Amino acid sequence: MSEHDHHTLLAIDAGQTGIKTRLLGADGSSQEWLFPGVLTDRPLLGQLSSVIAEVSRVTAPPRTVTLGVSGLTDPGAEAEALMQHPDLTDVHRIVITHDSVTSFLGVLGDQYGSVVAAGTGVVTLGVGPKHSARVDGWGHIMGDAGSGYWIGREALDAVMRAFDGRGPATALTAPVQERWPDLEIAYTQLQASHDRVRTVASFAAKVAELASTGDEVSVRICRAAAEELALAATASLRVVDAPADAAVGAVGGVFGADAIRSAFIDAVRAERPDARFVPPIGSGLDGAVSLADLGPDHPLRDRFADVSRG
């Protein structure tokens, strides 16, 4: 075997916090590298091609590259552009998709079901016998119901209602006043912040913490978030005609709160009593590796592009 054939597959999991890569050799060898996260407000082509080129410089160029990419909107155009890139002439095949697909494959593998990924934002992907469906993931202005941002926004709303006398007192007031001592002008300071989405989402952890100590407003917010996340899961299963005993995976920081995870399971079971709740079998990077083996008839087919030379 020549050095050129030695490394056959480069898998890339390109998220906003980091770009993880794994190079798999035909002999079963494996190497991994971590790069800075993808910037979704800038063109993806240069960011992705430079990662592939950098790995190719360290080792032999991979024959196949598989990618799950945050912020990807047109897999076909991105795959073609990568294939035409002058630095990637030794790559023979490129398979590329949105990172919600590689997240799904990392959590459930090749089985029917739904994966809800809930952090600052949230996106749900359902896969059935014939097709797949994305539910929510529409950003903090139009969607992301039950996400960290959504929970934080509910917390701030509840604090201001209590401040005005429009709503019940809540222990959430104290952590919000730690951030903004004068609640009267908190809204102007928040609106002026360049980091307001992350700032709002940061209160989600306090909501979970205070729910566990019995703060009624926090308990109510956690339950409402769980119901929104469960609604996304059950909607995705219904839309793709998933079997009654389909698997459900729940990943991301929001599910680290016991109050939310248990209420989510209860809410899904209320509509789908036979659903199976499963721990992740792997990571998004494992999901990127498995992209190489999804055939043209796979129910996820319309969510990824698979381009080969010649």
N, C-alpha and C positions, 0 to 999 in steps of 0.2 A: 504494500500500500504506500503510495507516495504521500509526502507531507501535505500536499494540496487536498487529498481526499480524507485526510485523517480527521478533520473536524467537519462534521456534516450539518449540524443544526445549531443556529444561534437563536435563542428565545429571548424576547425583550418584553418586560412589563413596565411600561412607561407611565408612571403616575406623577401627580403634581408634587409629591414630597420626595420622590426619588425614581430613578430609572434603574431597574434591576435587570441584569443580563445573566444568562447561563449558556455556556458553550458545551455542546454534547458531541463527543467523538464517536466514530463508528466502533471503536474498541471499548465503549462504555465509560470512557473518561469524562469528567465534568469539571468545568472551571466557572467561577462567578465573579462579576465585577459590579460595582455600584457607581452610578453617575448622578449628577444633580438632577432634580425633577424637571419635567417638561413644563414649559411656559405656554399655557393654552391660548393666551392672547397674541401669540406670535406664530408665524408659519411653522408647521411641524417638520417639513421636509429637511431643512438644514439641521435641525436638532437631532432627528432620527438618523440621517445619513452619517453625521459626524460620530455618533456612537458606534454604528456598524463599522465605519472606517477605522475607528480607533481600536476596536477589538481585532479587526483584520490585520492591523499593523503588529499587534502583539503576538498573534498566532497566524495560522494560514487562514485565508478568507473562507467563510462558511459557504456551503452550497445552498442551504435553505435558511431563510430568516423568517421567524414568526413574531408578530408584534400585537400586543394589546395596548392601546394608546388612549389616555385621557384626552377629552376634547376633540376626538376624531369625528368628522361629520361625513366624509366621503371616502370610504375605504378604497374604492376602485381607482379614483384619481390619485390617491396617495401611493397606492401600490405601483401604478404605472410610472409615476414621477420618480419613485425610488429606483425602479428597474432601469430608468434612463440615466440615472445619476452617474457621472463619469468616475466617481470613486468606488462604485459598486459593480464594476463590470464582471467580476468573478462570481457574483451571486447568481444562482440559476433559478431560484424560486423564492417568491415573497408571499406570505400569507399575513394579512393585517385586518384588525377589527377594533372596535371600541373596547375599552377596558372593562365595561360591564359584562362583556361576553367572556373574557378570560377570567374575570372574578367568578362568574357562574361556574365555568369549567373547573376552576380551582376548588370551589366549595362542593359542588355536586358531581363533578365528572360528567360522564356521558349517561345521565339518567333524566327522566322527566321531573319537572318540579319548578320551584320558584326560589330565587335568591334575592333577599332584601339587603342592600348594603347601605347602612345608615351612619354617617359621620356628621360633618358640618352640613352637608347636603344628603340627599338620599336618592337612589335609583333601584328599581326592581326589575328583574328579568324573569320571565316565565318561558318554559320550553315544554311543548307537548309533542304528540306523535308526528304532527305534520308541519308545525310552524312555531315561531317564537313571538313574544310581545314584550316591549318595554313599557313599564308603567312609571309615571312621574320621572323625577330627575330633571324637572323643568326649571330649576333654579329658584333662588329664594324669593323672587318677586312673583313668579307665576305658579310656583309649586313647592316641592321639597317638603311635603306634609309629614310631620313626625320626625323631621331631622333635628340635629343639634341646634341649628339656627331657629327653626320653628319653635322648639321648646324654650330657647332663650327669649324669643319674641313674646311668647305667652307669659313668661315670668315677668318681663318688664311691663307688659300690659297689666298684669295682676297687681304689681307694686304700685303703679300709678293709679289704678282704681282704688286701692286701699288708701293711698295718699289723699285722693279727692273725696273719700267717703262713698264712692260708687260700688265698692266691693269689700269683702271681708279682710280683716288684718291677716298678714302672712309673715312668716319668718324670713321670706325672701327679701323683705325690705332691707334688712341689715347688710347682706352682701352687696346689694345694689348701692346702698349709701356709702359703703367702703370705697366703691369706684367713683361715685359722684355724691359727695356729702350734701350738696344742695339739690334736692330732687326737682325743685322748681326750674332749674336750668339744665338738668341732665340731658334733656332731649336735644338742646342746641349743641352741646358738647359731643353727643353721639353722632348727630348728623354731620358735624364738621370733621369727624374722624375718617381717615383714609382706610382704616382697618375695621370698619363697623360690622361687616358680616361676621368676622372671626370674634369680635368683641361680644356681639349679641349671642353667638353660639357658645361662648365661654361660660355663660350662666347655666347651661344645661346640666353641667356636673353638680352645681349647687342644688338645682331642682331635685335631682336624683338623691342627693345626700339628705336633703330636708324631708323628702318623701319618706325615707327610711326612719326618720325620727317622728313621723306622724303629722307634719304640717299639712293641713287639709288641702290648701291651695296647690301645694306641690304634688300631693297624691293625685289630685284631679288632673293636673297637667300631664303627669306621667301616664295616667290611664288614657287620656285623650290621644297622646302621642302613639301609644301602643295600638289603639283602635285604628288610627290612620295608617300605620305600618301594616297592620293585619289586613286592612281594606285593600292596600296595594298588592299584598301577597295573594289574597283570594281572588281579586280581579284578574291578576295575571294568569292564575291557574284556570279560571273560567274562560278567559278569552282564547287560550290555546288548547282548550278541551283536554286538560291534563287528567289522568286517572284519579279516582277518589283517594288512593293511597300514595299520591305523589309526594316527593320529598320537599321539605322546606328548610332553607338555610338562612340564618340571620347573622350578618357580620357587620363590624364597625363599632365605633366607640359608644354609640347610643345604647346598644344591646349589652354593654357592660353594666348597666343599671338593672339590678334584679327586679325592681318594681316594673320596669318596662318590658324586660324579657318575659317574665311570667305572665303579665297581662296580655302581651302579644300572642303567646302560645294559646292562652284561654280564648282569645278573640278569634284566632284562626280555627281552633277546634270547634267553636260554636257553629261555624258554617261548614267546616270540613272535618268531621270527627275522625276520619281515617288518615288524615295527613300525618306524615312521618317527619319529625324534627330531627335533623341530623347535624352533627358537628362537621366543620370543613374537613374534607379529605386531603386538602393541600392548599397551596397559595395561588395568587394570581400568576406568578411565574410558572408554576406547574400547569396552570391553565393555558399559558402561552405555548408551552411545549406540546400540549395535546392538540393545539390548533392544526399541527402538521398532519394529523391523522383523521380530521373530519372530512368525510367524502362529499361529493356534489349533491347527494340526496339528504344530507343531514338537515334537521329542522332549523338549525341556526344558519343555514346556507346563505340566506339573503342578508346576513349581518357581517359577513367577512368577504374580502376579496382574495383570490388565489391566482397569482400570475406567475407564469414560467417563461423562460426564454425559448424562442422558437416555437 
